[in-house]
Amino acid sequence: MLRLRNVDTFYGNIQALRGICLNIEEGEIVTLIGANGAGKTTTLMTICGVIPPLSGTIRFRDKPIQHLPPNKIVRMGISQVPEGRLIFPQLTVMENLELGAYLRTDKENIGKDLDYIFSLFPILAERAKQQGGTLSGGEQQMLAISRALMGRPTLLLLDEPSLGLAPIIIRQIFDIIKKVNEDGTTVFLVEQNANQALKIAHRGYVIENGAIMLEDSAERLLKNEAVRKAYLGI
């Protein structure tokens, strides 16, 4: 579904990604784990066209997208939930959700998707007329995920969805990510909470200093001694 080959990305003269190669198959949850500053967010921003790669190829459903602007990439079926949520705090919950569907042409299905969102996150239905900025951190994360889903993506990119949330909310968010995947959306999950991410993922990659150092099934990565010591605190 998505394939990165030898992707190099720079911030000015600083190289952030070094020869990144990874694959995501349709129907999977794939996680990218690593320390702060390892290149996880840059990988997502590069896929989305926010920070175009200097070299290498990115193919989505076998079509090159590395030179496309972000809006065209969204139209192709890729939506990102950014780190820090970045909802529109002055807009209501409903207005945030409507903006998620801004590029869609199948307006007749938007109501059905709202019903689906509210089945995943009933609290958002209760807060529909409330300003996004007045929600709790967990509710804002639910809104950010829902806003991305309103674009009806086939590939959902999630950047640190557990950041700053209480453990009980983290479990709820990860349960929903798994449910969204089971309902047909492929997920690429960037997450510093490696233990939670690997528990729901099918496969995983480990990134260090902008380069992929390890790739394996999530089950084997959970048992890998180096991964356990570096990222699982074991």
C-alpha positions as CSV (number, residue, x, y, z in Angstrom):
1,M,0.0,0.0,0.0
2,L,2.8,2.4,1.0
3,R,6.5,2.0,0.1
4,L,9.4,4.2,1.0
5,R,12.7,3.6,-0.7
6,N,16.0,5.3,0.2
7,V,14.3,8.4,1.4
8,D,16.5,11.3,2.6
9,T,15.0,14.3,4.2
10,F,16.7,17.5,5.3
11,Y,16.0,20.5,7.5
12,G,18.2,23.0,5.8
13,N,21.7,21.5,6.0
14,I,20.7,19.0,8.7
15,Q,19.9,15.5,7.5
16,A,16.9,14.1,9.4
17,L,16.2,10.9,7.5
18,R,18.9,8.7,6.1
19,G,17.9,6.2,3.4
20,I,14.6,5.2,4.9
21,C,13.1,2.0,3.5
22,L,9.8,0.7,4.8
23,N,6.6,-1.0,3.6
24,I,3.0,-0.9,4.8
25,E,0.6,-3.5,3.5
26,E,-3.2,-2.9,3.3
27,G,-5.0,-3.9,6.5
28,E,-2.0,-3.7,8.7
29,I,-1.1,-1.7,11.8
30,V,2.6,-0.8,11.5
31,T,4.4,1.0,14.2
32,L,7.5,3.1,14.1
33,I,9.3,3.4,17.4
34,G,12.3,5.3,18.5
35,A,13.7,7.9,20.9
36,N,12.9,11.6,20.8
37,G,14.6,13.2,17.8
38,A,15.1,9.9,16.0
39,G,13.1,11.0,13.0
40,K,9.6,9.5,13.7
41,T,7.6,12.7,13.1
42,T,9.8,13.7,10.1
43,T,8.9,10.3,8.5
44,L,5.2,11.1,8.7
45,M,5.7,14.7,7.5
46,T,7.7,13.4,4.6
47,I,5.0,10.9,3.6
48,C,2.4,13.7,3.8
49,G,4.3,16.1,1.7
50,V,4.8,18.7,4.4
51,I,8.6,18.2,4.3
52,P,9.4,16.8,0.8
53,P,12.3,14.4,0.6
54,L,15.5,15.5,-1.1
55,S,15.9,12.0,-2.6
56,G,14.3,8.6,-2.7
57,T,10.8,7.5,-3.6
58,I,7.4,7.3,-1.8
59,R,4.7,5.2,-3.6
60,F,1.1,5.0,-2.4
61,R,-0.9,2.2,-4.2
62,D,2.1,2.1,-6.7
63,K,1.8,5.8,-7.5
64,P,4.7,8.2,-6.7
65,I,3.7,10.9,-4.2
66,Q,7.0,12.3,-3.1
67,H,6.6,15.5,-5.1
68,L,2.8,16.0,-4.5
69,P,1.5,18.8,-2.2
70,P,-0.2,17.7,1.0
71,N,-3.8,18.4,-0.2
72,K,-3.4,16.0,-3.2
73,I,-2.0,13.4,-0.9
74,V,-5.0,13.7,1.4
75,R,-7.3,13.4,-1.7
76,M,-5.6,10.1,-2.5
77,G,-6.6,8.7,0.9
78,I,-3.9,9.5,3.4
79,S,-4.8,11.4,6.6
80,Q,-2.5,12.4,9.5
81,V,-3.3,13.0,13.2
82,P,-0.4,15.3,14.2
83,E,1.6,15.3,17.4
84,G,0.0,17.5,19.9
85,R,-3.5,17.1,18.3
86,L,-3.6,20.6,16.7
87,I,-7.4,20.8,16.7
88,F,-9.0,24.2,16.0
89,P,-9.6,25.4,19.6
90,Q,-12.0,28.2,18.7
91,L,-14.2,26.0,16.6
92,T,-16.8,23.6,17.9
93,V,-16.4,19.9,17.9
94,M,-18.8,19.6,15.0
95,E,-17.0,22.3,13.0
96,N,-13.7,20.5,13.6
97,L,-15.3,17.3,12.2
98,E,-16.8,19.1,9.3
99,L,-13.4,20.5,8.3
100,G,-12.1,16.9,8.3
101,A,-14.5,16.2,5.4
102,Y,-13.7,19.5,3.6
103,L,-12.1,17.8,0.5
104,R,-14.7,15.1,0.1
105,T,-17.1,15.1,-2.8
106,D,-19.4,12.3,-1.5
107,K,-21.4,14.6,0.7
108,E,-24.2,12.1,1.0
109,N,-22.0,9.8,3.1
110,I,-20.7,12.4,5.6
111,G,-23.7,11.9,7.9
112,K,-23.0,8.2,8.0
113,D,-19.4,8.8,8.9
114,L,-20.5,11.2,11.7
115,D,-22.7,8.4,13.1
116,Y,-19.7,6.1,12.9
117,I,-17.5,8.7,14.7
118,F,-20.0,9.2,17.5
119,S,-20.3,5.4,17.9
120,L,-16.5,5.3,18.5
121,F,-16.5,8.4,20.7
122,P,-19.9,9.0,22.2
123,I,-18.5,11.8,24.3
124,L,-17.9,13.8,21.1
125,A,-21.7,13.7,20.4
126,E,-22.3,15.1,23.8
127,R,-19.8,17.8,23.2
128,A,-20.8,18.6,19.6
129,K,-21.5,22.3,20.2
130,Q,-18.6,22.8,22.6
131,Q,-15.5,24.7,21.6
132,G,-12.6,22.3,20.9
133,G,-10.3,24.2,23.2
134,T,-12.5,23.5,26.2
135,L,-12.2,19.7,25.9
136,S,-9.8,17.6,28.1
137,G,-6.6,16.4,26.6
138,G,-8.1,12.9,26.0
139,E,-11.2,14.4,24.4
140,Q,-9.0,16.6,22.1
141,Q,-7.1,13.5,21.0
142,M,-10.4,11.7,20.2
143,L,-11.4,14.8,18.2
144,A,-8.1,14.9,16.3
145,I,-8.5,11.2,15.4
146,S,-12.1,11.7,14.4
147,R,-11.3,14.7,12.3
148,A,-8.8,12.7,10.3
149,L,-11.3,9.8,9.9
150,M,-13.9,12.2,8.5
151,G,-11.6,12.4,5.4
152,R,-12.4,8.7,5.0
153,P,-8.7,7.7,4.6
154,T,-7.6,4.3,3.6
155,L,-4.3,5.0,5.4
156,L,-4.3,6.8,8.8
157,L,-1.0,8.2,10.1
158,L,-1.0,8.7,13.9
159,D,1.8,10.8,15.6
160,E,2.2,10.1,19.3
161,P,-1.5,9.6,20.1
162,S,-0.7,8.8,23.7
163,L,1.3,11.9,24.4
164,G,0.3,13.6,27.7
165,L,-2.7,11.4,28.4
166,A,-3.6,9.4,31.5
167,P,-3.1,5.6,31.4
168,I,-6.8,4.9,31.3
169,I,-7.3,7.2,28.3
170,I,-4.3,5.8,26.6
171,R,-5.8,2.3,26.8
172,Q,-9.1,3.7,25.4
173,I,-7.3,5.4,22.5
174,F,-5.4,2.3,21.6
175,D,-8.5,0.2,21.7
176,I,-10.1,2.6,19.3
177,I,-7.1,2.5,16.9
178,K,-7.4,-1.3,16.9
179,K,-11.1,-1.1,16.2
180,V,-10.6,1.4,13.3
181,N,-8.1,-1.0,11.8
182,E,-10.5,-3.9,12.2
183,D,-13.1,-1.8,10.4
184,G,-10.8,-1.5,7.3
185,T,-8.4,1.4,7.8
186,T,-4.7,0.7,7.5
187,V,-2.7,2.4,10.3
188,F,0.8,3.7,10.5
189,L,1.5,4.5,14.1
190,V,4.4,6.6,15.4
191,E,4.6,6.2,19.1
192,Q,7.1,6.6,22.0
193,N,5.0,4.3,24.1
194,A,6.6,1.3,22.4
195,N,5.0,-1.3,24.7
196,Q,1.4,-0.2,23.9
197,A,2.1,0.3,20.2
198,L,3.7,-3.1,19.7
199,K,0.8,-4.8,21.5
200,I,-1.7,-3.7,18.9
201,A,0.6,-3.6,15.8
202,H,1.2,-6.4,13.3
203,R,4.8,-5.2,12.4
204,G,7.2,-2.6,13.7
205,Y,10.3,-0.6,12.7
206,V,12.9,0.9,15.0
207,I,14.4,4.2,13.9
208,E,17.6,5.6,15.3
209,N,19.3,8.8,14.2
210,G,17.1,9.0,11.1
211,A,17.8,5.5,9.9
212,I,15.8,2.2,10.2
213,M,17.8,-0.1,12.4
214,L,15.4,-3.0,12.9
215,E,12.3,-4.4,11.3
216,D,10.3,-7.4,12.6
217,S,6.9,-8.6,13.6
218,A,5.5,-6.8,16.6
219,E,5.5,-10.0,18.6
220,R,9.2,-10.6,18.0
221,L,10.1,-7.0,18.7
222,L,8.3,-7.2,22.1
223,K,10.6,-10.1,22.9
224,N,13.8,-8.6,21.4
225,E,16.3,-7.9,24.3
226,A,17.8,-4.8,22.7
227,V,14.3,-3.3,22.1
228,R,13.2,-4.3,25.6
229,K,16.1,-2.5,27.2
230,A,16.1,0.6,25.0
231,Y,12.3,1.2,24.6
232,L,10.3,-0.9,26.9
233,G,12.1,-0.1,30.2
234,I,12.7,-3.8,30.9
